[in-house]
Amino acid sequence: LSLILLPSLARATIKPVSPGPGDVFRSGEPCPISWDTDRSGPTQSWKNATIYLMTGSNLNMSMVTTVVEHLNETNMTSYNWICPDVAPNAAIYFYQFSNNGVPTGSTWTSRFTIASYSGNTTLPENSKQPDGTPIPWGIGHLVT
């Protein structure tokens, strides 16, 4: 009895590419998200991925809203949606990519800014993470 193991083409590691530091998107306008699909290392199936808009510190993240659910990210490298109206309009937002509804194996983009409809922005409320790392952050929310 011999066993042949073939790599699955539906398995990959998702590596966020954009948005990144310095990127600014206006509320009500397109917010493109992109990632690389790397099949060279340890992998998992990303056939049921969810992208969340997040805020908060590195160790205490909060979900602002769900961007999209049930993506097969092994066959895609980007997704576009319309930026929501948020407050504050600062570089405190990032995306979390999760698979099958579980946080294990999640990955994140860098922080970026969602500006107001007119393009106005403010500075993040915190210049450093709680552990002293110089990554600005704050707590954002949807404007209702």
Beta strands, then each sheet from edge to edge (+ up, - down):
strand 1: 11-18
strand 2: 24-26
strand 3: 30-38
strand 4: 44-45
strand 5: 49-57
strand 6: 60-71
strand 7: 78-82
strand 8: 86-87
strand 9: 94-99
strand 10: 102-108
strand 11: 113-115
strand 12: 141-142
sheet 1: 4+ 1- 3+ 7-
sheet 2: 2+ 11+
sheet 3: 6+ 5- 9+ 10-
sheet 4: 8+ 12-
end
